[in-house]
Amino acid sequence: MVDVSEKVVWITGASSGIGEALAYALAEKKCRLILSARREAELNRVKASCRFPDLVRVLPLDLANQQEVEHAASKAIPLFGHVDVLVNNGGISQRGLVKESVSEVYRHLMEVDYFGTIFLTKSLIPHFLERQQGHFVTVTSITGIASTPYRSGYAAAKHALHGFFNALRAELWKDCKHIKVTLVCPGWTNTNLSLTALTADGSAQNKKDETHAKGLPAARVAAVLVKAIEKQKREVYVGGFKEVAAAYLQRYLPGLFARIVRVAKVK
């Protein structure tokens, strides 16, 4: 078990939700934090709310901008001299049927949720290899294992992240056994993710799903994330009974899950 105290942790999607809650949890451990998201004003709000704001740096970042993402590591590393942990948490969700969703919705979901994450990860690999240590922590979703209606593009991006990071873990083991990869799969969490979810025409949903409103507090998910980092877990599920059960059903009883999910109330 690794003590995360005073480590340099870079968090994307840090302006709200799970990312914001994680920033507060890690600040309690005197971690040096690099907070990234598109909204600089919100990042500064989170920084000011951290217990030790002098140990926090703000680095605005748009995951949909490939050039910006690929150069982000060169800006992040000098802030504290190195990075110990990258938490890939930034992303957007979706609420739309396949038959109704325009192509641009799928492209944007992949740009942000998949390509933005893997390009940022790739930019930091040389730094981790040079230091012969590091930890990639990626927040995917239970939906990245068990797909549900209205989230086809979101599920596809999250499934893709599992494929990428499982391969990366195997590759890095050959180069440096001290570089770790963790996948954290939350279920329904009480955040604003559903507010910004893309509908079939590409506009934001602008309302919170009932399932999210009744979901786990973001702080609880953040606490699990901290433990996953410290224990260097390979993969972690966190959510209510139904969400976690869905992941296991999909893996071990896929036929049963297929019958359940087509009638499940998931919107």
C-alpha positions in Angstrom: 0.0 0.0 0.0 1.3 3.4 -1.1 0.9 6.6 1.0 -0.6 9.2 -1.3 0.2 12.0 1.1 2.2 14.8 -0.5 2.2 13.2 -3.9 1.7 15.3 -7.0 -1.7 14.4 -8.4 -3.0 15.8 -11.7 -6.8 15.6 -12.0 -8.8 16.3 -15.1 -12.5 17.1 -14.8 -11.6 18.8 -11.6 -14.1 21.7 -11.8 -17.1 19.7 -10.5 -18.5 16.3 -9.5 -16.1 13.4 -8.7 -13.1 15.4 -9.8 -13.9 18.3 -7.4 -14.6 15.8 -4.5 -11.4 14.0 -5.2 -9.5 17.3 -5.1 -10.9 18.0 -1.6 -10.1 14.4 -0.4 -6.5 14.6 -1.6 -6.0 18.1 -0.3 -6.7 16.7 3.2 -3.7 14.5 2.7 -1.5 17.5 1.7 -1.2 16.3 -1.8 0.1 18.8 -4.3 -2.6 19.1 -6.9 -2.9 20.1 -10.5 -6.5 20.8 -11.4 -7.6 20.7 -15.1 -10.9 21.4 -16.8 -12.2 23.9 -19.4 -13.7 26.4 -16.9 -10.8 28.3 -15.2 -13.1 30.2 -12.9 -14.5 27.0 -11.5 -11.1 25.5 -11.1 -10.1 28.6 -9.1 -13.2 28.1 -6.9 -12.2 24.5 -6.2 -8.6 25.6 -5.5 -9.8 28.2 -3.0 -12.0 25.6 -1.3 -9.2 23.1 -0.8 -7.7 22.9 2.7 -4.2 23.9 1.5 -4.8 26.1 -1.6 -1.1 27.0 -1.7 -0.5 23.4 -2.7 -2.9 23.6 -5.7 -2.1 24.7 -9.2 -4.7 25.4 -11.9 -4.1 24.3 -15.5 -7.1 24.9 -17.8 -7.5 22.1 -20.4 -10.0 21.2 -23.2 -9.9 17.5 -23.8 -11.5 18.0 -27.2 -8.5 20.0 -28.3 -5.8 17.5 -29.4 -3.0 20.0 -29.7 -3.7 21.5 -26.3 -3.9 18.0 -24.7 -0.7 16.8 -26.3 1.3 19.8 -24.9 -0.4 19.8 -21.5 2.2 17.6 -19.8 5.0 20.0 -20.7 3.0 22.6 -18.8 2.0 20.4 -15.9 5.3 18.9 -15.0 7.2 22.2 -14.2 4.4 23.2 -11.8 5.9 21.0 -9.1 8.9 19.5 -10.9 7.2 16.1 -11.6 3.8 14.3 -11.6 3.2 11.1 -9.5 -0.4 10.4 -10.4 -2.6 11.3 -13.4 -6.3 10.9 -12.7 -8.2 10.9 -16.0 -11.6 12.0 -14.8 -12.8 14.5 -17.4 -15.6 13.6 -19.7 -19.2 14.1 -20.9 -22.2 11.8 -21.1 -25.1 11.1 -23.5 -28.9 10.7 -23.4 -30.2 9.7 -26.9 -31.3 6.8 -28.9 -29.0 5.5 -31.6 -31.7 5.9 -34.3 -32.1 9.6 -33.4 -28.6 10.7 -32.6 -26.6 12.7 -35.1 -23.1 11.6 -36.1 -21.5 14.7 -34.5 -22.7 13.5 -31.0 -20.7 10.3 -31.4 -17.6 12.1 -32.7 -17.6 14.6 -29.9 -18.1 11.9 -27.2 -15.1 10.0 -28.6 -13.0 13.1 -28.9 -13.5 14.1 -25.2 -14.0 10.8 -23.4 -11.6 8.6 -25.3 -9.1 10.5 -27.5 -8.6 13.3 -25.0 -7.8 10.8 -22.3 -5.4 8.6 -24.2 -3.6 11.6 -25.8 -3.0 13.1 -22.4 -1.9 9.7 -21.0 0.5 9.2 -23.9 2.0 12.7 -23.3 2.9 11.7 -19.7 4.4 8.2 -20.4 7.9 9.5 -21.2 8.0 11.4 -17.9 6.9 8.3 -16.0 9.4 6.1 -17.8 12.2 8.6 -17.1 11.3 8.5 -13.4 10.7 4.8 -13.4 7.4 5.3 -11.5 4.0 6.7 -11.9 0.3 5.9 -11.7 -2.4 6.3 -14.3 -5.9 6.3 -12.8 -8.8 6.4 -15.2 -12.4 7.0 -14.2 -14.6 5.1 -16.6 -18.1 3.9 -15.7 -20.1 0.8 -14.9 -21.5 1.6 -18.4 -18.0 0.9 -19.7 -18.7 -2.8 -18.8 -22.5 -3.0 -19.0 -24.0 -0.9 -21.8 -27.4 0.6 -21.3 -29.9 2.3 -23.7 -29.6 6.1 -24.4 -25.8 5.9 -23.7 -24.4 4.1 -26.8 -21.7 6.6 -27.6 -20.8 7.1 -24.0 -20.6 3.3 -23.4 -18.5 2.9 -26.5 -16.0 5.5 -25.3 -15.8 3.9 -21.9 -15.4 0.4 -23.3 -12.6 1.7 -25.4 -10.8 3.1 -22.4 -10.9 -0.3 -20.8 -9.3 -1.8 -23.9 -6.6 0.9 -24.1 -5.6 0.9 -20.5 -5.6 -2.9 -20.1 -3.2 -3.0 -23.0 -1.1 -0.2 -21.7 -0.8 -1.9 -18.3 0.6 -5.0 -20.0 3.0 -3.0 -22.1 4.3 -0.9 -19.2 5.0 -3.9 -17.1 7.7 -4.8 -19.5 9.3 -1.4 -19.3 8.8 -0.5 -15.7 6.9 -2.6 -13.1 6.5 0.5 -10.9 4.2 2.3 -13.3 0.6 1.3 -12.3 -2.7 1.5 -14.1 -6.0 1.6 -12.3 -9.5 1.7 -13.7 -12.3 3.0 -11.5 -15.9 2.3 -12.6 -18.5 4.4 -10.8 -22.2 3.7 -11.0 -24.8 6.4 -10.6 -23.3 9.3 -8.7 -25.0 12.5 -7.6 -23.2 15.0 -9.9 -24.1 17.3 -12.7 -22.9 14.8 -15.4 -26.5 14.3 -16.6 -27.1 18.0 -16.9 -24.4 18.4 -19.6 -25.1 15.0 -21.2 -25.5 15.3 -25.0 -29.0 14.6 -26.4 -29.7 13.2 -29.8 -29.3 16.6 -31.6 -26.1 17.5 -29.7 -27.6 19.9 -27.2 -27.2 19.5 -23.4 -29.9 17.7 -21.6 -30.0 20.5 -18.9 -31.7 18.3 -16.3 -30.5 15.9 -13.7 -31.5 12.2 -14.1 -33.5 10.8 -11.2 -31.0 7.9 -11.0 -28.1 10.4 -10.6 -30.0 12.5 -8.1 -30.4 9.4 -5.9 -26.9 8.2 -6.6 -23.9 8.0 -4.3 -22.5 11.3 -3.1 -19.4 12.3 -5.1 -17.4 12.4 -1.8 -18.0 8.7 -1.3 -16.8 7.9 -4.8 -13.8 10.1 -4.2 -13.0 8.2 -1.0 -13.0 4.9 -2.9 -10.7 6.5 -5.5 -8.2 7.5 -2.9 -8.1 4.0 -1.6 -7.8 2.6 -5.1 -4.8 4.9 -5.7 -3.1 3.9 -2.4 -3.8 0.2 -2.9 -2.8 0.4 -6.6 -5.9 -1.6 -7.5 -6.2 -2.9 -11.1 -10.0 -2.3 -11.4 -12.6 -1.1 -8.9 -16.4 -0.9 -9.1 -18.2 1.6 -6.9 -22.0 2.2 -6.8 -25.3 0.9 -5.6 -26.2 -2.8 -5.6 -27.9 -2.7 -9.0 -25.1 -1.0 -10.8 -22.4 -3.3 -9.4 -24.6 -6.3 -10.0 -25.0 -5.2 -13.6 -21.2 -5.3 -14.2 -20.9 -8.8 -12.8 -24.0 -10.1 -14.7 -22.6 -8.7 -18.0 -19.3 -10.5 -17.3 -20.6 -13.8 -16.0 -24.2 -14.1 -17.2 -24.4 -11.9 -20.3 -27.6 -13.5 -21.6 -29.5 -12.7 -18.4 -28.1 -9.2 -18.4 -29.3 -8.7 -22.0 -32.8 -9.6 -21.0 -32.8 -7.3 -18.0 -31.3 -4.2 -19.6 -33.8 -4.0 -22.5 -36.6 -3.3 -20.0 -34.6 -1.5 -17.3 -35.6 2.1 -16.5 -32.2 3.7 -17.1 -33.1 7.2 -18.6 
